[in-house]
Amino acid sequence: LLTIILLIQVVLNIIYFLNYNTQIIKSKSVTQKRYFNLSIFKNLFVFLIISLIVTKATYVHPLDDKKFIKYHSITSWVKINIDNKEEFIIENQKDVDLINFLRVFGKQKIFYDEEGFPFSPKYILEYKNRKIYHEKIIKYFKEKKPFEINNNYNNLIGYLLIEKNNSALNIEKLDTIYEDDIFIIKKTRF
């Protein structure tokens, strides 16, 4: 709501400046032109001050936001306790917030991210291969169907992250390294 109000204010200011600018061009008075230049800087200064106040009043850092409270404990634990470069396999690719929290605040690599499609053509084949192996790994843990994993990926994958109550994976034999009310992290071996 505040963003909409701020946008309306900016549009009204632009309309005012354009209207006032045409009046100044018609009258060639030097004092009016100086006043117009001063008026622009004054209005820009006021706009910046209002923007800073609105931002300060409305911005909440994601680690302090109550909407993301379920990600705080796992993110801080991962950041502190997992420092190697092995990547995470995440079963629930629909939980984009979890993936982003682990990547940004937990400083971890994610093996495959459904939403993280690459912009560069040279990485599209890698994205496709990782998607295929991600599906094979999840299928392996669901149905225990054997598969061959590329040696390049075998050394990358180190952890499996699942939701505690929504997982259909058969992972009892894997070592649990983290568990809370919502998430479980297991150390993987292939």
C-alpha positions, 0 to 999 in steps of 0.5 A: 500500500505504501509503495502504491502511495509513493508511486502515485506521489512520484507520478504527480510530481512528474506531471507537476514538473512537466507542466511547470517546465512548459510554463518556464520555457514560455517565459524566458525569465532567468530568475524563474529558471533558477527557481525551477532548478532549485525546485527540482533539487528540493523536490528530489531531496524531499522524495529521497527523504520520504523514500528512506523513511518509508523503507526504514518503516516497512523493510524487514530482513528475512532472518527477522521476518516472522513469516520465515521463522521455520527456516531460521533454525535450519539456516543458522545450523547449516551455516555454522555446521556444514562448511564443506563444498558438497551440495544439497539434494532437496526433495521438495522443489516447491519450497522456493523459500527454503532453497533460497534461504539455504543458498543465500543465508546458509551459504550452501550449494544446491544440486538442482533448483527447479526455479533456478533456470540458467540464463546462459546457453552453455549451462542449459545442458548442465541444468538438464543433466542435473534435473535428470539425476535429481529425479533418479536420486529421488526415485532411488530413495522412493523405490530403491531402484538402482541407477548409475550416477555420473562420477562428476556428480557423485563427488558433488552430492553430500546431503539430502534435505527432506520435510519431516512429515511430507516425505515418501523417501525410504531413508532410514539407513542414512545418517541423520545429521540434523533434525527439527520439527519440520526438516531432516538433513541426512548424509548421503552416500552413493 
